[in-house]
Amino acid sequence: MPVNSNNYLAPKGFFVASLTLIVAASLAACTAGSGEGLDQNGQPVQPAPPVASDFQEIQDTIFTPICTQCHIGSGAPQGLRLDAANSYALLVNTASSEVPALLRVNPGNPDQSYLLQKIEGTAAVGGRMPFGQAPLPQDRIDLVRGWIAAGAPPAAPAAGAAPANLIVSSSIPAANEVTAPGAAKLTVIFASPVDASLAASGTFELRDGFDQAVPLSRVSVPDGRPNVVELTVAGALPAGSYQLAVRGEGPVALADTNGRVLDGDADGAAGGDFLMSFDVSAGESR
C-alpha cells in the first residue's frame, strides 16, 4: 500500500512540537527549583528601585531658592546656613539647636531627623518651615525623606572636580564676614575627610588684630562629620578683627585621611597656609 506522506508527517510534527514543549517546561522547572529570580516567598524578585533622591536636587530646588531667603550668612536662624557651601556639613549628623536631642539629619532615620519634622510641621518647637511661606510641595518633602532614608549621601562631585589635595571648602565665619558678638566657635569645612590626629592647636591658629594668639580650648573633628573641624575659643570673642590660619606647611601640616596635604593657598599644589580674616561686631549679642 502506498505510504500517505501527510499521514506520516503529521505524527512527526506533533512529536517535535511536543518534545519542544517538554524541554521548555523542564528548563523552567529547573530554574524555578533553583530559586533563581525568586524571593524567599517564591515570588519573582522585583528590581530594586533607584534612589530617587539626591542632595544636589534638594539644594537646587529647596535650599537655594527657598531656604536661603533666611538661612544664609551670619544672621542665619539657629546658625543654620543652607547655602551650597555649608548646608550639608551643618545638617548631617549635626545636633539641632532647638532640640539638641535630635540631629538635624539622622542618616537612615527620616522620622528622627529634625529637618524633616520642621518641613512636615511636626516639630515640637517653632513653626513649620519655610516660615511664613506655603509648605513645601509633597513631592519635595518626599524627596528629602527619601534622601535621608537612603543614608543622606552627599552630592556626587562633578566629573573632574575632585581636588588633588586637601582644600578648605568653607568657613564659619566666612572670609571678611562681620559676625555678632558672643561668638565662641569657628567651623572649617573641607572638601575631603580630615586626619583627626592632625587636627590640633598646632595646625589651627587664631590671632587677634594685635597679632596676639587667641587660645583655643578645643579643636575637634565631630563624630559623623569627618570633613569638618570645629574650633572652640576659651571664652567669647570680644569685638575686633581676627585671622584664622590653617597650616599646610611647617613642622606639622594638616592632611586628609589619604595623606593629601592641605593646599592652603589654593595654587593647586600641596602646601601653603590657609588664611581667613573676619571681624566681631561691637553690637549687642543676639
C-alpha positions as CSV (number, residue, x, y, z in Angstrom):
1,M,0.0,0.0,0.0
2,P,1.5,3.5,-0.8
3,V,2.6,5.5,2.2
4,N,0.5,8.6,2.7
5,S,3.1,11.3,3.3
6,N,0.6,13.6,5.0
7,N,-0.4,10.9,7.5
8,Y,3.3,10.2,8.1
9,L,4.4,13.7,8.6
10,A,1.6,14.7,11.0
11,P,2.7,12.4,13.8
12,K,6.3,13.5,13.3
13,G,5.5,17.2,13.5
14,F,3.4,16.5,16.6
15,F,6.3,14.7,18.1
16,V,8.7,17.6,17.5
17,A,6.3,20.1,18.9
18,S,5.6,18.0,22.0
19,L,9.4,17.5,22.6
20,T,10.0,21.3,22.4
21,L,7.3,21.9,25.0
22,I,8.6,19.2,27.3
23,V,12.2,20.6,27.1
24,A,11.0,24.2,27.8
25,A,8.9,23.0,30.7
26,S,11.9,21.1,32.1
27,L,14.1,24.1,31.9
28,A,11.5,26.3,33.5
29,A,11.1,23.8,36.3
30,C,14.9,23.7,36.9
31,T,15.1,27.4,37.0
32,A,12.2,27.7,39.4
33,G,13.6,24.9,41.5
34,S,17.0,26.6,41.8
35,G,15.3,29.6,43.3
36,E,16.9,31.9,40.7
37,G,14.9,35.0,40.2
38,L,12.6,34.3,43.1
39,D,12.4,35.8,46.6
40,Q,12.1,33.9,49.8
41,N,8.3,33.5,49.2
42,G,8.8,32.1,45.8
43,Q,7.7,35.3,44.1
44,P,9.6,36.9,41.2
45,V,12.2,39.3,42.5
46,Q,11.4,42.9,41.7
47,P,14.4,45.0,40.7
48,A,15.5,47.4,43.4
49,P,14.1,50.9,42.7
50,P,16.8,53.5,42.1
51,V,17.4,56.0,44.8
52,A,15.1,58.7,43.8
53,S,16.6,61.4,45.9
54,D,19.8,63.4,45.5
55,F,21.3,66.0,47.7
56,Q,22.1,68.2,44.8
57,E,18.5,68.3,43.7
58,I,17.5,69.2,47.2
59,Q,20.0,72.0,47.2
60,D,18.9,73.3,43.8
61,T,15.1,73.1,44.3
62,I,14.7,73.7,48.0
63,F,17.6,75.1,49.9
64,T,19.0,77.6,47.4
65,P,15.7,79.1,46.0
66,I,13.6,79.0,49.2
67,C,15.6,78.4,52.4
68,T,18.4,80.8,51.8
69,Q,16.0,83.7,51.8
70,C,16.6,83.5,55.6
71,H,19.2,80.7,56.3
72,I,22.3,82.4,55.0
73,G,25.3,84.4,56.4
74,S,25.9,85.4,60.0
75,G,22.2,86.1,60.6
76,A,21.0,82.6,59.7
77,P,18.4,81.4,62.2
78,Q,19.9,78.9,64.7
79,G,23.2,79.3,62.9
80,L,21.9,77.0,60.1
81,R,23.3,78.2,56.8
82,L,21.7,76.4,53.9
83,D,23.8,77.8,51.1
84,A,25.6,75.3,48.9
85,A,28.9,75.7,50.6
86,N,27.6,75.0,54.1
87,S,24.3,73.1,54.1
88,Y,25.5,69.5,54.1
89,A,28.1,70.0,56.8
90,L,25.6,71.8,59.0
91,L,22.8,69.3,58.6
92,V,24.0,65.7,58.5
93,N,24.9,64.3,62.0
94,T,24.6,67.8,63.5
95,A,22.6,68.3,66.6
96,S,19.6,70.7,66.3
97,S,19.9,73.9,68.2
98,E,16.2,74.0,69.1
99,V,16.0,70.3,70.2
100,P,19.6,69.1,70.9
101,A,18.5,65.6,71.5
102,L,17.7,65.3,67.7
103,L,20.0,65.5,64.8
104,R,19.1,67.9,62.0
105,V,19.6,65.0,59.7
106,N,19.9,61.5,61.1
107,P,21.1,59.3,58.2
108,G,18.8,56.4,57.6
109,N,16.2,57.8,60.1
110,P,13.9,60.3,58.5
111,D,11.4,60.4,61.3
112,Q,14.2,61.2,63.8
113,S,15.5,64.0,61.7
114,Y,14.6,67.5,62.8
115,L,14.9,68.9,59.3
116,L,12.0,66.6,58.2
117,Q,10.0,67.4,61.2
118,K,10.3,71.1,60.5
119,I,9.2,70.9,56.9
120,E,6.4,68.5,57.7
121,G,5.2,70.7,60.5
122,T,5.5,68.0,63.3
123,A,8.4,69.6,65.2
124,A,7.9,70.2,68.9
125,V,9.5,73.6,68.8
126,G,8.7,76.6,66.5
127,G,6.7,76.8,63.3
128,R,6.7,74.9,60.1
129,M,9.3,75.7,57.5
130,P,9.7,77.5,55.3
131,F,8.5,80.1,57.9
132,G,5.8,82.5,56.7
133,Q,5.5,80.7,53.3
134,A,3.4,77.9,51.9
135,P,4.5,74.4,52.9
136,L,6.8,72.6,50.5
137,P,5.0,70.5,47.9
138,Q,4.6,66.9,48.9
139,D,7.0,65.7,46.2
140,R,9.8,67.9,47.7
141,I,9.1,66.6,51.2
142,D,9.2,63.0,49.8
143,L,12.5,63.9,48.1
144,V,14.0,64.9,51.5
145,R,12.6,61.8,53.2
146,G,13.9,59.5,50.5
147,W,17.4,61.1,50.7
148,I,17.6,60.7,54.5
149,A,16.2,57.1,54.3
150,A,18.9,56.3,51.8
151,G,21.6,57.3,54.3
152,A,21.8,61.1,53.4
153,P,24.7,60.7,50.9
154,P,26.4,63.9,49.8
155,A,26.0,65.2,46.3
156,A,28.2,63.4,43.7
157,P,31.2,65.5,42.7
158,A,31.1,66.8,39.2
159,A,33.4,64.9,36.7
160,G,36.9,66.1,37.1
161,A,36.1,68.3,40.1
162,A,37.9,66.3,42.8
163,P,40.9,68.3,44.1
164,A,44.3,66.6,44.1
165,N,44.9,67.9,47.7
166,L,43.0,68.8,50.8
167,I,41.3,72.2,50.4
168,V,39.1,74.4,52.5
169,S,35.5,74.5,51.1
170,S,34.1,77.0,53.5
171,S,34.4,78.5,56.9
172,I,32.1,80.0,59.6
173,P,32.6,82.9,59.9
174,A,33.3,83.3,56.3
175,A,36.2,85.4,55.0
176,N,35.7,89.1,55.7
177,E,32.4,88.5,57.5
178,V,31.3,90.6,60.4
179,T,29.8,88.3,63.0
180,A,27.7,89.1,66.0
181,P,29.4,89.4,69.4
182,G,29.4,86.4,71.7
183,A,30.9,84.0,69.1
184,A,32.8,81.2,70.7
185,K,33.1,78.6,68.0
186,L,34.6,78.6,64.5
187,T,33.9,75.9,61.9
188,V,36.1,75.0,59.0
189,I,34.7,72.7,56.2
190,F,37.0,70.8,54.0
191,A,36.5,69.0,50.6
192,S,37.6,65.6,52.0
193,P,37.8,63.9,55.4
194,V,40.4,65.3,57.7
195,D,43.0,63.3,59.5
196,A,41.7,63.8,63.0
197,S,45.1,63.1,64.6
198,L,46.5,66.2,62.9
199,A,43.6,68.5,63.8
200,A,45.1,70.2,66.8
201,S,46.1,73.7,68.0
202,G,49.4,73.3,66.1
203,T,47.6,73.2,62.8
204,F,44.9,75.7,63.6
205,E,45.9,79.2,65.0
206,L,43.7,82.2,65.8
207,R,45.2,85.6,66.3
208,D,43.6,89.0,67.1
209,G,44.1,92.4,65.5
210,F,47.2,92.9,67.7
211,D,48.7,89.7,66.4
212,Q,48.2,88.0,69.7
213,A,47.4,84.4,69.8
214,V,43.8,83.6,71.0
215,P,43.7,80.4,73.0
216,L,41.7,77.5,71.6
217,S,40.2,75.3,74.2
218,R,39.2,72.6,71.8
219,V,40.0,71.6,68.2
220,S,38.0,68.5,67.1
221,V,36.5,66.6,64.2
222,P,32.9,65.9,65.2
223,D,31.6,62.3,65.1
224,G,29.9,61.6,61.8
225,R,31.3,64.8,60.2
226,P,34.8,63.8,59.0
227,N,35.3,66.8,56.7
228,V,34.6,69.3,59.5
229,V,36.8,70.8,62.2
230,E,35.3,72.8,65.0
231,L,37.3,75.3,67.0
232,T,36.2,76.4,70.4
233,V,37.8,79.5,71.9
234,A,38.3,80.0,75.6
235,G,35.5,82.5,76.2
236,A,33.5,84.6,73.8
237,L,35.5,86.7,71.3
238,P,35.4,90.4,72.1
239,A,34.8,92.9,69.3
240,G,37.7,93.3,67.0
241,S,39.5,91.8,64.0
242,Y,40.8,88.3,63.8
243,Q,42.7,86.0,61.5
244,L,42.5,82.2,61.4
245,A,45.4,80.2,60.0
246,V,45.3,76.5,59.0
247,R,48.8,75.2,58.5
248,G,49.6,73.5,55.2
249,E,53.4,73.7,55.8
250,G,55.8,73.8,58.6
251,P,56.7,71.1,61.2
252,V,53.1,69.8,61.2
253,A,50.8,70.3,58.2
254,L,47.1,69.3,58.1
255,A,46.3,66.5,55.7
256,D,43.2,64.4,54.9
257,T,42.8,60.7,55.7
258,N,44.5,59.7,52.4
259,G,47.6,61.7,53.4
260,R,47.0,64.5,51.0
261,V,48.4,67.7,52.5
262,L,46.4,71.0,52.7
263,D,46.7,73.2,49.6
264,G,46.1,76.3,51.8
265,D,47.0,79.0,49.3
266,A,44.9,77.3,46.5
267,D,47.7,77.2,44.0
268,G,46.9,73.6,43.0
269,A,50.0,72.2,44.9
270,A,50.2,70.7,48.4
271,G,51.4,73.2,51.0
272,G,50.8,76.8,51.9
273,D,48.7,78.1,54.8
274,F,45.0,78.9,54.6
275,L,44.4,82.4,56.0
276,M,41.0,83.8,56.7
277,S,40.2,87.2,58.3
278,F,36.9,88.2,59.9
279,D,35.5,90.7,62.4
280,V,33.4,90.5,65.5
281,S,30.8,93.3,65.8
282,A,30.6,95.6,68.8
283,G,26.8,95.4,68.7
284,E,24.6,93.6,71.1
285,S,24.7,89.9,71.3
286,R,21.7,88.0,69.7
